Every structure is written in structure tokens, then in C-alpha cells.
Amino acid sequence: MSKRFRSCSLEQPFLLPPSLQDWLPESHLARFVADIVNELDLSEIYAQYEGKDGRGLAAYHPLLMTRLLLYGYCVCTIMLK
């Protein structure tokens, strides 16, 4: 894959000593969404980046953006009930 993405690691440390994983309980919705998205086939999204010439800033990783989108839909749906 020729396109560079910004890093997308759930173990990435934050500006503070603990990692983001330490702040969420094991049964949190965000963990569930992350696990589900790991199972999705995102090859069509990745293919869209292959045709680009690579100029500009690094894009946010499609895995991260898909997790964020689905989590946002879940939270909004819960709030509307």
C-alpha cells in the first residue's frame, strides 16, 4: 500500500502515563465497536487511497475513522431513545 496513514494503535500512550485502554472498562461499548470493526472488510476503502498520488498530509487510518463513525452512531441512537 503506497498511501501513508496516521498511526492507529489502541495501545498508543496518551500525553499522560496511562494508555487509553486503561481508561475504559472491559465491557465498554467502544471496545465492542473496535472488536467488530476489526472483523470488517475495509478493502474498498483502502482501494480508494491507492489511486491517489500521495501528496498532502497523512490521512487518518480508515480503521480508526470507521470505529469512530460506528461508535458515534451507537451513542446517538442510545441518546435518542
SVG drawing of the C-alpha trace seen along z (x, -y; Angstrom):
<svg xmlns="http://www.w3.org/2000/svg" viewBox="-37 -19 41 30">
<polyline fill="none" stroke="black" stroke-width="0.4" points="0.0,0.0 1.6,-3.3 -0.5,-5.7 0.7,-6.7 -1.8,-6.8 -1.5,-8.4 -0.9,-5.7 -3.9,-3.8 -2.9,-1.9 -5.2,-1.1 -2.1,-0.7 -0.7,-4.2 0.2,-6.1 -1.5,-9.4 0.2,-12.5 -0.3,-11.2 1.3,-8.0 -1.7,-5.5 -2.8,-4.3 -6.3,-4.9 -7.1,-1.2 -6.6,-1.6 -9.4,-4.2 -12.2,-2.0 -13.8,0.8 -13.7,4.2 -17.4,4.1 -17.4,0.6 -19.2,0.0 -16.0,-1.4 -14.2,1.8 -17.1,3.8 -17.2,1.5 -13.4,1.8 -13.6,5.6 -16.4,5.6 -14.7,3.2 -11.5,5.4 -13.7,8.1 -15.0,5.9 -13.5,6.0 -12.4,2.4 -10.6,3.2 -12.9,1.0 -11.9,-2.0 -8.2,-1.2 -8.5,-0.9 -9.7,-4.5 -6.4,-5.6 -4.3,-3.5 -5.4,-5.7 -4.2,-8.9 -0.8,-10.4 0.3,-10.6 0.5,-14.3 -0.7,-16.2 -0.8,-15.3 -1.1,-11.7 -4.8,-10.6 -6.4,-9.3 -6.5,-5.5 -9.7,-4.1 -9.9,-1.6 -9.9,-4.5 -12.4,-6.5 -14.8,-3.5 -14.6,-2.8 -15.4,-6.5 -18.3,-6.6 -19.9,-3.5 -19.4,-4.4 -21.0,-7.8 -24.0,-6.2 -24.4,-3.9 -24.1,-6.7 -26.6,-8.9 -29.0,-6.0 -28.8,-5.4 -29.3,-9.1 -32.4,-9.3 -34.2,-6.5"/>
</svg>
